[in-house]
Amino acid sequence: MELDLKGKNVFITGAAKGIGRGIAFAAAAEGANIALHYLSSEEEAVHTANKIKSAFGVNVHLVKGDIANIEDVIRMKEELYQGLGGIDCIVNNAGFDQMRTFFQYQPDEWKREVDVCFYGVLNLVHTFIPEMMEKKQGKLINIVGDSARTGDKHLILSAAARNGAISFIKSLAQDVGKSNVQCNTVALGMVDSRSLNFNEATLEKMVRQYPLKRLGKVDDVTGIILFLLSNHADWITGQVIPVNGGYSMLG
């Protein structure tokens, strides 16, 4: 299947490692140039960028910044337009959560999750989408945890912020569709990206909740992302697409 990504400039946030890194490799393998974002994982980001360049020969531009800070996002856009000449697609994989119940928070501890998981999406959209609208072409994919759809007492604030982002993306899709810009959400179950800090008993308990009897792998995610970035998804917008091993089956 031809995905029509060759030469496209794809901006992937949180791409130094884990799921974001996997998406960057998958898009580069299809010929896309990669705008690779990171915040604190500079060593991993440089390593990922070098591996992509050597493996696929595409352009890779590293950009550092906090998506929760609008000034950072504006600066990153300026850097990316100088380095790549523009952005065709955005995959927002950046996020932040603290894994605690609500009453374990102090009031000054929950702002960061809302800033990254909700306002970060607004910052990216306000900064990058207008140019896509002018070009009459573009795609935005926002990645959330499935807790944004189902709720999770241990992810209560990030889930709430991401649910707000889901609603925002749906409304945005209605507004920018006339400009041939597609905006979708991908909701993930638990993906083992080698960063899970659970003991064996906890992992076994989690796996039992999945009909497919395993956690996700990074490769389970990249396929749907590539499809949504491709020309085959030009009539798909405003959707929430679950990739979760059957953990939730909401209608």
C-alpha positions in Angstrom: 0.0 0.0 0.0 1.5 3.3 -1.1 1.2 5.8 1.8 2.4 8.9 0.0 4.6 10.1 2.8 7.8 10.5 0.8 9.1 14.0 1.2 6.5 15.0 3.7 7.7 16.8 6.8 6.3 15.1 9.9 6.6 16.8 13.3 6.6 14.2 16.2 6.6 15.4 19.7 8.1 13.3 22.5 10.0 11.4 19.9 13.4 10.7 21.6 12.4 7.3 22.8 9.5 4.9 23.3 6.4 5.2 21.2 7.4 8.5 19.7 10.7 7.0 18.6 9.0 4.1 17.0 6.6 6.4 15.1 9.6 8.5 13.9 11.4 5.4 12.5 8.2 4.1 10.9 7.5 7.4 9.2 11.1 7.8 8.0 11.0 4.3 6.6 8.2 5.5 4.3 10.4 8.4 3.2 9.1 11.2 5.5 11.4 13.9 6.8 11.3 14.0 10.6 11.0 17.0 12.9 12.0 15.2 16.1 11.0 16.9 19.3 12.2 16.3 22.8 12.3 18.2 26.1 14.8 16.6 28.5 16.0 13.4 26.8 18.7 15.1 24.7 21.1 12.1 24.5 18.3 9.8 23.4 17.1 12.3 20.9 20.5 12.8 19.3 20.9 9.0 19.1 17.5 8.5 17.5 18.1 11.3 15.0 21.4 9.8 14.0 20.0 6.3 13.6 17.1 7.5 11.4 19.5 9.5 9.2 21.9 6.6 8.7 19.1 4.0 8.2 16.8 6.0 5.8 18.7 9.0 4.5 15.9 11.4 5.2 16.2 14.9 6.7 15.9 14.9 10.5 15.7 18.2 12.4 16.0 18.1 16.2 14.0 20.6 18.2 13.8 21.1 22.0 11.0 22.7 23.8 8.1 22.5 26.2 4.8 22.2 24.4 3.0 23.6 27.4 4.8 26.9 26.8 3.5 28.9 23.8 6.7 30.8 23.4 8.6 27.6 23.1 6.1 26.2 20.5 6.4 29.4 18.4 10.2 29.2 18.6 10.2 25.6 17.6 8.0 26.4 14.6 10.5 29.1 13.5 13.3 26.6 13.8 11.5 23.9 11.9 10.5 26.2 9.1 14.1 27.2 8.7 15.4 23.6 8.9 12.7 21.8 6.9 10.7 24.5 5.1 7.4 23.8 6.8 5.4 21.1 8.5 2.9 18.9 6.7 1.7 16.7 9.6 1.9 16.6 13.4 1.8 13.6 15.7 1.6 14.8 19.3 3.0 12.1 21.5 4.1 14.3 24.3 2.4 13.9 27.7 2.8 14.0 31.4 1.2 12.0 34.2 1.9 11.3 37.9 0.0 8.0 38.7 -1.8 8.9 41.8 -5.4 9.3 43.1 -6.9 12.7 43.3 -6.6 13.2 47.1 -2.9 12.3 47.0 -2.3 15.6 45.1 -1.7 19.0 46.6 -3.3 21.8 44.6 0.0 23.0 43.2 0.8 19.5 41.9 -1.8 19.1 39.2 -1.2 22.1 37.0 1.6 20.5 35.0 -0.6 17.6 33.8 -3.3 19.9 32.5 -0.7 22.3 30.9 1.0 19.5 28.9 -2.0 17.2 28.1 -4.5 20.0 27.3 -2.9 23.3 26.8 0.0 21.7 24.9 -2.4 20.6 22.3 -3.9 24.0 22.0 -0.5 25.6 21.7 0.5 23.2 18.8 -2.8 23.8 17.0 -2.8 27.5 17.3 0.9 27.7 16.1 1.0 25.1 13.3 -2.5 24.5 11.9 -3.2 27.9 10.3 -0.4 27.3 7.7 -1.9 23.9 6.9 -5.2 25.5 6.4 -3.6 28.0 4.0 -2.0 25.2 2.0 -5.4 23.3 2.0 -3.6 20.2 3.3 -2.5 18.8 6.6 -3.0 16.2 9.4 -2.9 16.3 13.1 -2.9 13.2 15.3 -3.1 13.5 19.1 -2.1 10.4 21.1 -3.8 9.9 24.5 -4.0 7.0 26.9 -7.3 5.1 26.9 -8.0 6.4 30.4 -9.1 9.6 28.7 -12.1 7.6 27.4 -12.7 5.2 30.3 -11.4 7.0 33.4 -8.7 5.7 35.7 -8.4 6.6 39.4 -4.6 6.5 39.2 -4.5 8.8 36.2 -7.3 11.1 37.1 -5.8 14.4 36.1 -4.0 13.4 32.9 -7.2 11.5 31.9 -9.4 14.5 32.5 -7.0 16.8 30.6 -6.8 14.4 27.7 -10.5 14.0 27.5 -10.7 17.7 27.1 -8.2 17.4 24.3 -10.4 14.8 22.6 -13.4 17.1 22.7 -11.2 20.0 21.4 -9.9 17.9 18.5 -13.4 16.9 17.5 -14.6 20.5 17.4 -11.4 21.5 15.6 -12.0 18.9 12.9 -15.4 20.4 12.2 -13.8 23.8 11.8 -10.7 23.0 9.7 -12.3 20.3 7.5 -13.2 22.9 4.9 -9.5 23.5 4.5 -8.8 19.8 3.9 -7.0 19.4 7.3 -7.8 16.1 9.1 -7.6 15.9 12.9 -7.9 12.6 14.8 -7.1 11.1 18.2 -5.5 7.7 18.8 -6.3 6.2 22.3 -3.8 3.7 23.5 -4.0 0.9 26.0 -0.9 0.0 28.0 2.1 -0.2 25.7 5.3 -1.8 26.9 7.9 0.5 25.6 10.6 -0.7 28.1 9.7 2.1 30.5 7.1 0.3 32.7 8.1 0.2 36.3 5.7 -2.4 37.5 6.6 -5.6 39.3 5.8 -9.0 37.7 2.6 -9.6 39.7 1.2 -6.2 38.8 2.0 -6.8 35.1 0.3 -10.2 35.2 -2.8 -8.7 36.7 -2.8 -6.0 34.0 -2.5 -8.5 31.2 -5.5 -10.5 32.4 -7.7 -7.4 31.7 -6.8 -7.6 28.0 -8.8 -10.0 25.7 -5.6 -10.5 23.6 -3.7 -11.4 26.8 -0.7 -9.2 26.3 0.3 -5.6 26.6 0.8 -3.6 23.5 4.1 -3.2 21.6 5.3 -0.1 19.9 4.8 -1.8 16.5 1.1 -2.2 17.4 0.8 1.6 17.4 2.9 2.7 14.4 0.6 1.1 11.8 -2.5 3.1 12.6 -0.4 6.3 12.9 1.1 5.7 9.4 -2.4 5.0 8.0 -3.8 8.2 9.5 -0.9 10.2 8.1 -1.4 8.7 4.6 -3.6 9.7 1.7 -5.8 6.7 2.5 -7.2 8.5 5.5 -8.1 11.7 3.8 -11.8 11.1 4.6 -11.3 10.3 8.2 -11.5 13.2 10.7 -12.7 14.0 14.2 -12.4 10.3 15.2 -11.1 8.6 18.4 -9.5 5.4 17.3 -8.6 2.9 20.1 -5.6 0.7 19.9 -5.8 -1.1 23.2 -5.9 -4.9 22.8 -9.6 -4.9 23.6 -9.2 -3.4 27.0 -12.2 -1.1 26.4 -14.9 -1.5 23.7 -16.9 1.7 24.0 -19.5 2.2 21.3 
